[in-house]
Amino acid sequence: MFNYEETVRSELYTWQQKMLKPPSSLNRLSRGVQRRMNNLIPDKIHQAITTAIRQMTRAVLFGAGYTTRQPLAHVSFELREAAVRDRIAIYKKAGAAEGGVTGAGGILLGLADFPLLLSLKMKMLFDIAALYGYSVTDYRERLYIMYIFQLAFSSQERRREVYLQMENWAEHCRELPEDINQFDWLTFQQEYRDYIDLAKMAQLIPGIGAAVGLVVNWRLVGQLGTTAMNAYRMRWRETDFKALNNQ
């Protein structure tokens, strides 16, 4: 177990340094290009993404549709992570298949991909939370999931802000308001929409949509899975690997 813990700590440190990097000149340039490209995307696509994100955010924060899996207990950290990797692999395959089908169906099915992929990502995050032993019946755990999502799909500038809030979650969560309605879903949806627009726009192009949808969805789901693993590793490190292994 010692060797595995050392590997995890090394991987976590590398990931944390990546999260803390300030925006580079290339990041700022890409952001400007992104904004200009957004102006070329039809309004109905923007509206579809915005509506899907708003509805999904509310479902996550207020609904009970993702809370069926029970937190995993009495399992070592190494075995937990093996189970998490297995779940991520399953969701990557599901996301790729869904992206391929909707990408092959033209603009109408392409638009349907946004809410479908978003739902799949959220289900994966709830599964991962349970495998790490956290109960999402607590609204603060649901907020943590939303923070993970922002961390994975935001600009580098926003990513740093979110990471710093998550870095000492045990303290930060005590300061969270009791009213869940205060979650800033507007910033959440804008960052996510801007992050994926260019990649998903190519999915609507006839002839290449299926291939683009398969590859992009595979990559986006995998990226979210890796972010979630490291986000929960931070919390396990805060408490103590050995203590939690004995749960």
ChimeraX attribute file (.defattr): number of C-alpha atoms within 10 A of each C-alpha:
attribute: neighborCount
match mode: 1-to-1
recipient: residues
	/A:1	11
	/A:2	9
	/A:3	8
	/A:4	11
	/A:5	15
	/A:6	11
	/A:7	12
	/A:8	16
	/A:9	16
	/A:10	12
	/A:11	13
	/A:12	18
	/A:13	14
	/A:14	11
	/A:15	15
	/A:16	17
	/A:17	9
	/A:18	13
	/A:19	21
	/A:20	15
	/A:21	12
	/A:22	13
	/A:23	15
	/A:24	11
	/A:25	9
	/A:26	9
	/A:27	14
	/A:28	14
	/A:29	11
	/A:30	13
	/A:31	16
	/A:32	12
	/A:33	11
	/A:34	16
	/A:35	12
	/A:36	11
	/A:37	13
	/A:38	17
	/A:39	10
	/A:40	8
	/A:41	13
	/A:42	10
	/A:43	11
	/A:44	10
	/A:45	18
	/A:46	17
	/A:47	11
	/A:48	15
	/A:49	23
	/A:50	19
	/A:51	15
	/A:52	20
	/A:53	23
	/A:54	14
	/A:55	11
	/A:56	17
	/A:57	21
	/A:58	13
	/A:59	15
	/A:60	22
	/A:61	19
	/A:62	13
	/A:63	11
	/A:64	11
	/A:65	9
	/A:66	18
	/A:67	17
	/A:68	12
	/A:69	14
	/A:70	15
	/A:71	17
	/A:72	17
	/A:73	16
	/A:74	11
	/A:75	15
	/A:76	16
	/A:77	22
	/A:78	14
	/A:79	13
	/A:80	20
	/A:81	16
	/A:82	11
	/A:83	15
	/A:84	24
	/A:85	17
	/A:86	12
	/A:87	17
	/A:88	23
	/A:89	16
	/A:90	12
	/A:91	22
	/A:92	26
	/A:93	16
	/A:94	18
	/A:95	28
	/A:96	23
	/A:97	18
	/A:98	21
	/A:99	31
	/A:100	24
	/A:101	19
	/A:102	24
	/A:103	30
	/A:104	22
	/A:105	19
	/A:106	18
	/A:107	18
	/A:108	12
	/A:109	15
	/A:110	25
	/A:111	22
	/A:112	18
	/A:113	26
	/A:114	22
	/A:115	18
	/A:116	15
	/A:117	21
	/A:118	18
	/A:119	18
	/A:120	16
	/A:121	23
	/A:122	20
	/A:123	16
	/A:124	22
	/A:125	25
	/A:126	22
	/A:127	24
	/A:128	27
	/A:129	24
	/A:130	20
	/A:131	24
	/A:132	25
	/A:133	20
	/A:134	18
	/A:135	19
	/A:136	25
	/A:137	13
	/A:138	9
	/A:139	16
	/A:140	18
	/A:141	17
	/A:142	22
	/A:143	18
	/A:144	20
	/A:145	23
	/A:146	19
	/A:147	19
	/A:148	24
	/A:149	21
	/A:150	23
	/A:151	24
	/A:152	22
	/A:153	22
	/A:154	22
	/A:155	19
	/A:156	21
	/A:157	16
	/A:158	18
	/A:159	23
	/A:160	20
	/A:161	14
	/A:162	19
	/A:163	19
	/A:164	13
	/A:165	13
	/A:166	21
	/A:167	15
	/A:168	13
	/A:169	17
	/A:170	12
	/A:171	11
	/A:172	12
	/A:173	15
	/A:174	10
	/A:175	9
	/A:176	13
	/A:177	11
	/A:178	10
	/A:179	8
	/A:180	14
	/A:181	11
	/A:182	9
	/A:183	16
	/A:184	9
	/A:185	15
	/A:186	12
	/A:187	13
	/A:188	20
	/A:189	21
	/A:190	14
	/A:191	17
	/A:192	20
	/A:193	20
	/A:194	18
	/A:195	17
	/A:196	17
	/A:197	19
	/A:198	14
	/A:199	15
	/A:200	23
	/A:201	19
	/A:202	18
	/A:203	30
	/A:204	23
	/A:205	16
	/A:206	13
	/A:207	13
	/A:208	15
	/A:209	24
	/A:210	26
	/A:211	17
	/A:212	23
	/A:213	29
	/A:214	24
	/A:215	18
	/A:216	21
	/A:217	26
	/A:218	21
	/A:219	15
	/A:220	19
	/A:221	25
	/A:222	20
	/A:223	15
	/A:224	22
	/A:225	26
	/A:226	15
	/A:227	20
	/A:228	24
	/A:229	20
	/A:230	19
	/A:231	23
	/A:232	20
	/A:233	19
	/A:234	19
	/A:235	17
	/A:236	17
	/A:237	15
	/A:238	13
	/A:239	11
	/A:240	10
	/A:241	17
	/A:242	15
	/A:243	9
	/A:244	17
	/A:245	16
	/A:246	11
	/A:247	11
